[in-house]
Amino acid sequence: MRVLISLLLFTSLLVEADEHDHLYEVDEEVVLWMNTVGPYSNRQETYTYFSLPFCKGEKKEIGHYHETMGESLLGVELEFSGLDIKFRTNTKKTVVCEKKLTETDYKTLLYAIQNSYYYQMYLDDMPIWGMVGEIDNTVNPPAYKLYTHKRLDIGYNDKQVVDVNLTTDGRVDIRPGAELTFTYEVQWSKSEVDFTKRFDKYLDPSFFQHRIHWFSIFNSFMMVVFLVGLVWMILVRTLRKDYARYQKEDSLDDLDADLGDEYGWKQVHGDVFRPPSMPLLFSSCIGAGYHVFTVAVITTILAIVGEFYTERGSLLSAAIFVYAACSPVNGYAGGSMYARFGGRHWIKQMLLGAFLLPSMVCGVAFLINFIAIYYHASRAIPFTIMLAVSAICLFVILPLTLVGTVIGRNMAGSADYPCRVNAVPRPIPDKKWFVQPWLITLAGGVLPFGSIFIEMYFIFTSFWAYKIYYVYGFMLLVTIILSIVTVCVTIVCSYFLLNAEDYRWRWTSFACGASTAFYVYMYSMYYFFFKTKYACFYSKLLRKIGQKTKKKTKKKIDFLAVFFYGRKKKKKNCAFQSIFNHFMLKKSL
């Protein structure tokens, strides 16, 4: 690893210094990128910066341009500002352009100021935010003022940019036919901030490292200790005495085996290794699960080592690369299991395992993408990126999955069960209501969700609010805890099911672990509608339905909300409703 890093650093010295390696010479070009603009109340609703009637600088050509796949998928749409900025060279107040507001431009800016639109820029990969304008409520009627001047105060340490601050001024009343003059200035100053610490000002340790965060980790750890102890009691104290007897069962005939004093799960030991229904789908789901878990662990470790929050889209780009590179894990796990089931259609299983998860994710993403394209939102994925993702699936993921499937079938595809499988399936007796598979499945996801409940709040807050998630060490620890809790709960649930003499444990055990995703989804819906307060049709409908049940549990919910989250957030606008209103206004003009 050190040799690779040294080689990369050496090769970076051979090329021209720029924002790729963050090294500049005096008077070298420093590019200011304009990213997106959108309402401050809704972080996920964004449009291109120049969708508002702003203007570019006189400079049209730049020395370099880059956009990664992760940036495109995240809706990052960088456009050159046209401003001529030189490293360590101050720029006095300079006119960018002069513009006369048309009726359409006036209404567009008026809508943006009324909805508190903000814009985002990047300079040397450092984000900069600024407001489009403000409302002056000291006069009647209120005056809508646009900021026409940008002052950039940039700090440098040796040859690197370590700090950027934006000051907006030049407030001008907007009205049809008004003459606007957009200006900018740049001031450079020496800073003592270390380059590796330049992103610290964007982080919020008081939020992410709150004592509740640590308390949740400790609580989850104690849950792991309890569950491991419970599983140890079941496996060691209950099952240990029976292992030796079942290994000698091959020497007995069926009559002798049935005359024993067996009860509960011991009655179905000859059927537990029977292949499940739909073995092709089951093995594909298991392979996809191994694949996703491997990708999650590796990507989280890379995020801890590489500090991905400092680079736009780097986390998503790394996740895509790791997902493609780890495709043999999918093929090996799914292919070997399907072979142990005695499956013959291994090519179909390989294809299903390779495209099961990507097809669902890409299908939903492309559907949302078409909506974003229709409304001209910056979240729209370029067609070339869609082709690139499809090419990765066809030419990288599929061949690697095939390799893993072939290896798995040949190395781990033989069934080596500890006891003989009965030729005739045993009848399943009637069970009590509390050991029904569907109830066990729902109950199996409660404890795993409880172990990640608090962490999901921090993740959702960083997604919908203005927080940068950087505590990937917590995420890795929670992932490990989630895995252990899920394994233990699945073992216990499978034991209860087998003890009820129901040997159909495979799909039930899989659903027990997967049911955690159901609770995460329900919590995300709760957070979206009741914490972000998005005022759209769907949230209103959900609130109307939930009003009846909310009265009975209002005190309990309010107590938990205050304990875990504190105050409620300000009301926000629904993304698609705001998009619709914005562009319907433009169309009406």
CORBEL-V660538 format. One record per backbone hydrogen bond with DSSP energy under -0.5 kcal/mol. NH is the residue of the N-H (numbers start at 0). CO is the residue of the C=O. Records with the same first field share a line. If there is no record, write none. Layout:
BEGIN
NH=CO, CO
END
This chain:
BEGIN
4=0
5=1
6=2
7=3
8=4
9=5
10=6
11=7
12=8, 9
13=10
14=11
20=17
21=17
22=17
23=158
26=86
27=24
29=84
32=30, 121
33=78
34=32, 119
36=46
37=117
39=114, 115
41=38
42=463
44=41
45=43
46=36
48=34
50=47
51=48
53=51
56=80
58=81
71=67
72=68
73=69
74=71
75=70
76=74
78=33
80=31
84=82
85=88
86=27
88=85
89=87
90=185
93=183
95=181
96=181
98=179
100=98, 177
105=101
106=102
107=103
108=104
109=105
110=106
111=107
112=108
113=109
114=110
115=112
116=111
117=37
118=129
119=35
120=127
121=32
122=125
123=30
125=122
126=124
127=120
129=118
131=116
133=144
135=133, 142
136=134
138=135
142=135
144=133, 142
145=171
146=131
147=168, 169
148=168
149=182
150=166
151=149, 184
152=150, 164
153=151, 186
154=162
155=188
156=159
158=156
159=156
161=154, 159
162=154
164=152
166=150
168=148
171=145
173=143
176=100
177=174
179=98, 177
181=96, 179
182=147
183=93
184=149
185=90
186=151
188=153
190=155
196=193
197=194
199=196
201=198
202=199
206=203
207=203
208=204
209=206
212=209
213=209
214=210
215=211
216=212
217=213
218=214
219=215
220=216
221=217
222=218
223=219
224=220
225=221
226=222
227=223
228=224
229=225
230=226
231=227
232=228
233=229
234=230
235=231
236=231, 232
237=232, 233
238=233
239=235
241=238
242=238, 239
243=239
245=241
246=242
247=243, 244
248=245
250=247
251=248
256=252
257=253
258=254, 255
259=256
265=262
266=263
267=264
268=265
270=267
271=267
273=270
281=277
282=278
283=279
284=280
285=281
286=282
287=283
288=284
289=285
290=286
291=287
292=288
293=289
294=290
295=291
296=292
297=293
298=294
299=295
300=296
301=297
302=298
303=299
304=300
305=301
306=302
307=302
309=306
310=307
313=310
316=312
317=313
318=314
319=315
320=316
321=317
322=318
323=319
324=320
325=321
326=323
328=325
329=325, 326
330=326
331=327
332=328
333=329
334=330
335=331
336=332
337=333
338=334
339=335
340=336
341=338
342=337
345=343
348=344
349=345
350=346
351=347
352=348
353=349
354=350
355=351
358=354
359=355
360=356
361=357
362=358
363=359
364=360
365=361
366=362
367=363
368=364
369=365
370=366
371=367
372=368
373=369
374=370
375=372
376=371
377=45
378=45
379=376
385=381
386=382
387=383
388=384
389=385
390=386
391=387
392=388
393=389
394=390
395=391
396=391
397=392
399=395
400=396
401=397
402=398
403=399
404=400
405=401
406=402
407=403
408=404
409=405
410=406
411=407
421=269
428=426
434=431
435=432
439=435
440=436
441=437
442=438
443=439
444=440, 441
445=442
446=442
447=443
448=444
449=445
450=446
451=447, 448
452=448
455=451
456=452
457=453
458=454
459=455
460=456
461=457
462=458
463=459
464=460
466=464
468=466
471=469
473=470
474=470
475=471
476=472
477=473
478=474
479=475
480=476
481=477
482=478
483=479
484=480
485=481
486=482
487=483
488=484
489=485
490=486
491=487
492=488
493=489
494=490
495=491
496=492
497=493
498=494
499=495, 496
500=497
501=496
502=500
504=502
507=503
508=504
509=505
510=506
511=507
512=508
513=509
514=510
515=512
516=513
517=513
518=514
519=515
520=516
521=517
522=518
523=519
524=520
525=521
526=522
527=523
528=524
529=525
530=525, 526
531=526
533=527
534=571
535=533
539=535
540=536
541=537
542=538
543=539
544=540
545=541
546=542, 543
547=544
549=545
550=546
551=547
552=548
553=550
556=552
557=553
558=554
559=555
560=556
561=557
562=558
563=559
564=560
565=560
568=530
571=531, 532
577=573
578=574
579=575
580=576
581=577
582=578
583=579
584=580
585=581
586=582
587=583
588=584, 585
END
